Amino acid sequence: MFGFTANGIDADGKVTVVMATLAGVSTIAHAFWRAGKLPAAWMTVLFGLGIFRVGTYDLVRVMKGIRDSGPLGSAISLGIGLFLTAISGVALTAIADWSLTAIARDATRR
């Protein structure tokens, strides 16, 4: 049968890659920049939420396209990339939130 694939780096995939890179940079800043722990952690939360938003938007858009394609919809297979994008956004946000909780706990101990 014929196959079709979509490149995940087209269009908003580039935005996701940039946000993931910036989240990595802010995580490194969080680890090594003592005075900037709070802003770096908040930036990581925002990038994680952005990645989640892009992933879920694309996932819903593709799922609606599959549903609206009628009988051809059963022949369309959705890859794992969009699911992994949404899950990684949630994981990044949760880890950064955990880090914010640790920062707050350390601030109250002083």
N, C-alpha and C positions, 0 to 999 in steps of 0.2 A: 504494500500500500504506500501511498505518498506520505511524506512527513513534512512537517513545518515546525520551525523552532523560532523563538524570539530571543534576541540578545538582551540580557538583563542590564547591560551597561548603556543601552540606548535611552535617551530622554532623561527621565527622573532617576534612573539607575546611577547616573553620574552624581546626582545630588546625594544619593544614599552613600556612595563611596566617599564623597567629600565629608559628609557628616560623620561617618565612621572614622575617618582619618583624624578629624578635629577632635572627636571623642577620645581617641587614643592619645593625642597630644595633651588634651586637658587632663587625662588620667595620669600621664607622666608628670605633668605640672603638679598635680595633686600629690603625687608621691614624693617629689623632691623640693617643692616650693612651700616652705613651712607657713609663710604669711598668707599665701593664696589658696589654702586648702578649701575654704568655703566657696569662693567663686569658681574654682576649678571643678568641684563636685557638682555645683549647680549647672555649670555648662555641660557636664557629662549627662546630667538628667535631661536637659533640654535637647541635646543631640539624640539621646535614646528615644525620647518621645517623638522627635522628628522622624527618625528611622522607622519607628512603629507606625506612624501616621502614613508615610509613603508606602510601606509594605501592605498595610491593610487597605488603603485606597486602591492600590493596583490589584490586590487579591479580589476585592469586591467587584471591581470593574471587569476583571476577566471572568469571574464566576457569573456575573450578569450576562456577559456576552455568550458564555456557554449555554446558559439557560435560554436566552432569546434566539439562539441559532436553530431551534427546532430539532428535527431529526438528526441533523449533523452534530448536534451537541454531544451525543453519546460517543462520537468518534474522537472528540477533543480530549486530550489528556493534559492536565495541568501539572507542571513540574514542581519540584520541591523548593525552588529558589524563592518564590514569594512567601511561602510559609516560613522559611528560614529567616528571611528579612524581618518579618513581623515578630517572630520569636526572639530574634537577636535584639530588636529594639526594646522588647519587654525585659529581657535579661539585663541589658545595659542599664536601663532605668532602675531596675530593682537593685542592682549592685551599687549604683551611684547613690540611691536612696539609703541603702545600708551604710554606705560611707558617710552620708550626711548625719545619720543617726549616731554614728561613732564620734563624729566631730562635735555634735551637740552634747553627747555624754562627757567627752573630755573637757568641754568648756564649762560644764556645771561642776566638775570635780575641782577646778582651780579656785 
